[in-house]
Amino acid sequence: FARARGSARAMGFAVEEPLQPFMGRKERRRSSAGKLFLGDHCDLRSSPEVVKLLAKHGEPPVVLFSEEVLKINRRGEAVPRIMLVAANAVYLLDAETKRARRRMATRALSCVRMSEFADNFLALVCPAEYDVLLVCSRKIEAVMAMRDAKRAASGASAGDKAAGDKDSLPVEIGASFVYAAGADATKRVTFVRLENGEVDTTIRDAT
């Protein structure tokens, strides 16, 4: 693989796009305020398994973003995964073998949902299949990479603001949100700030 940031720029991705879409709506952790966006945090571009995976799906050899995450399954269990954002899809890889456990085409994602607080929960909404709830310590960077990928997949350039806003990935922010944990399972994630400043998170069946 070529280095992630250089390759991404060459293909029209703006991996270091500013965070204006979230400023004023999304509370940020102090530790994230000056965090440098590096993109491929798991160095997947040098993984033979990932090289084969991207080639198999006709993907360009570019890793826009990678990070170790936890996937919350429909039983509420946290399963280690590696999140990979490529040019045409988001992949959830087995944390040990790096084999793909889930592939979501970028075009199939309708929106991303997150809380208004400083937490790490992130829901990817995929109406054609089912959604996925992740715990990701770099979720703002992940969202920016997915927004760039969807905008590029739609044919809009990173500098075309009018087309970019229409074709990018919407971000829904609130004190709670719902997601489809399976074909017949809808969950609600609720966030409440406690008196000590911490954020309490609960996941229950939606009613």
C-alpha positions in Angstrom: 0.0 0.0 0.0 1.0 3.6 -0.5 0.9 5.7 2.6 -2.8 6.3 3.6 -2.9 10.1 3.6 -1.0 10.6 0.4 -3.0 8.0 -1.5 -6.3 9.3 -0.2 -5.5 12.9 -1.3 -4.5 11.6 -4.7 -8.0 10.0 -5.1 -9.8 13.1 -4.0 -10.5 12.3 -0.4 -10.1 15.0 2.2 -9.1 12.9 5.2 -8.1 15.9 7.3 -11.4 17.8 6.7 -12.2 20.2 9.6 -14.8 19.2 12.1 -17.3 22.0 11.4 -20.3 19.5 11.0 -20.0 18.6 14.7 -18.8 21.8 16.3 -21.5 23.3 18.6 -23.5 20.1 18.6 -21.2 17.4 19.8 -19.3 17.6 23.1 -15.7 16.6 22.7 -13.3 15.0 25.2 -10.5 17.2 26.3 -8.0 14.5 25.1 -9.5 14.7 21.5 -9.2 18.5 21.1 -5.7 18.4 19.8 -5.7 14.8 18.4 -3.9 14.4 15.1 -5.7 12.5 12.4 -3.5 9.7 11.1 -6.0 7.6 9.3 -4.7 4.0 9.3 -4.1 3.6 13.0 -3.9 -0.2 12.7 -1.4 -0.1 9.8 -3.7 -2.3 7.7 -2.1 -1.0 4.5 0.8 -3.4 5.2 -1.4 -6.4 6.0 -1.4 -9.1 3.3 -4.9 -10.2 4.4 -6.3 -6.7 4.0 -4.5 -6.3 0.6 -6.3 -9.4 -0.6 -9.6 -8.4 0.9 -9.6 -5.0 -0.9 -8.6 -6.6 -4.2 -11.3 -9.2 -3.8 -14.0 -6.5 -3.6 -12.5 -4.3 -6.3 -11.4 -1.6 -3.8 -8.5 0.8 -4.5 -5.5 0.0 -2.3 -6.4 2.9 0.1 -7.1 2.7 3.8 -8.9 5.9 4.8 -9.3 4.9 8.4 -8.7 1.9 10.7 -9.0 1.5 14.4 -9.7 -1.2 17.0 -13.3 -1.0 18.1 -15.9 -2.9 20.1 -19.1 -4.1 18.3 -22.1 -4.3 20.6 -24.1 -7.3 19.4 -27.9 -7.8 19.8 -27.3 -9.5 23.2 -25.4 -6.4 24.5 -22.1 -8.2 24.4 -18.9 -6.3 23.3 -17.0 -8.1 20.6 -13.5 -6.9 19.5 -13.3 -5.8 15.9 -11.2 -3.7 13.6 -13.0 -1.0 11.7 -11.7 -0.3 8.2 -13.0 2.5 6.1 -12.0 2.0 2.5 -13.1 3.8 -0.7 -16.3 1.9 -1.3 -17.2 0.2 1.9 -16.8 0.0 5.7 -15.5 -3.3 6.9 -15.6 -4.9 10.4 -12.7 -7.3 10.6 -11.9 -10.1 13.1 -9.5 -8.6 15.6 -7.2 -11.6 15.3 -7.4 -13.0 11.8 -8.4 -9.7 10.0 -11.0 -11.6 8.0 -14.0 -9.6 7.1 -17.0 -10.3 9.4 -19.2 -7.5 7.9 -19.1 -5.3 4.8 -21.3 -2.3 4.4 -21.2 -0.5 1.1 -20.7 3.2 1.7 -23.6 4.0 -0.6 -25.8 1.8 1.6 -25.2 3.8 4.7 -28.1 6.3 5.3 -26.7 8.1 8.4 -24.5 7.9 11.5 -26.0 8.4 15.0 -24.2 9.5 18.1 -24.9 11.2 21.4 -24.4 14.9 22.2 -22.0 13.9 25.0 -18.3 13.0 25.2 -18.6 9.2 24.8 -17.4 6.6 22.2 -20.7 5.1 21.0 -21.4 5.3 17.2 -24.2 3.7 15.2 -23.9 3.1 11.5 -27.4 2.9 9.9 -27.7 0.5 7.0 -31.4 0.2 6.1 -30.9 -2.5 3.4 -29.5 -4.9 6.1 -29.3 -4.0 9.8 -27.4 -1.4 11.7 -24.3 -1.7 13.8 -23.4 -0.1 17.2 -19.7 0.4 17.8 -17.5 1.8 20.6 -14.8 3.7 18.9 -12.3 6.0 20.7 -11.7 7.9 17.4 -15.3 8.2 16.3 -15.1 11.8 15.0 -12.3 10.8 12.7 -14.1 7.6 11.6 -17.2 9.7 10.7 -15.1 12.2 8.7 -13.5 9.3 6.7 -16.9 7.8 6.0 -18.4 11.1 4.9 -15.4 11.7 2.5 -15.8 8.2 1.2 -19.6 8.5 0.5 -19.1 11.9 -1.1 -16.4 10.6 -3.4 -18.5 7.5 -4.2 -21.4 9.8 -5.3 -19.0 11.6 -7.7 -18.8 14.8 -5.7 -15.3 16.3 -5.1 -14.1 17.2 -1.6 -14.1 20.9 -2.6 -17.7 20.9 -4.1 -19.5 22.1 -1.0 -23.0 22.2 -2.5 -22.8 18.6 -3.9 -20.8 17.5 -0.8 -23.4 18.5 1.7 -26.2 16.7 -0.3 -24.2 13.5 -1.0 -22.3 13.2 2.2 -23.2 11.1 5.2 -25.8 12.7 7.6 -24.9 12.8 11.2 -27.8 12.6 13.7 -26.9 13.8 17.3 -29.1 13.6 20.4 -29.5 12.4 24.0 -30.7 9.1 22.7 -31.1 7.2 19.4 -32.5 3.9 18.1 -30.8 1.4 15.8 -31.8 -1.9 14.2 -29.7 -4.6 16.0 -31.2 -7.2 13.7 -34.1 -7.9 11.4 -36.5 -8.1 14.3 -34.6 -6.3 17.1 -34.7 -2.5 17.6 -32.6 -1.1 20.4 -32.6 2.4 22.1 -29.4 3.8 23.4 -29.9 6.5 26.0 -27.2 8.8 27.5 -27.6 10.7 30.8 -25.0 13.0 32.4 -24.6 12.1 36.1 -23.9 14.6 38.9 -20.2 13.7 38.9 -19.9 14.6 35.2 -19.7 11.1 33.9 -22.1 9.9 31.1 -24.3 6.9 31.9 -25.2 4.8 28.9 -28.0 2.3 28.7 -29.1 0.0 25.8 -32.6 -1.5 25.9 -35.2 -2.9 23.6 -37.1 0.0 21.9 -40.8 0.2 22.7 
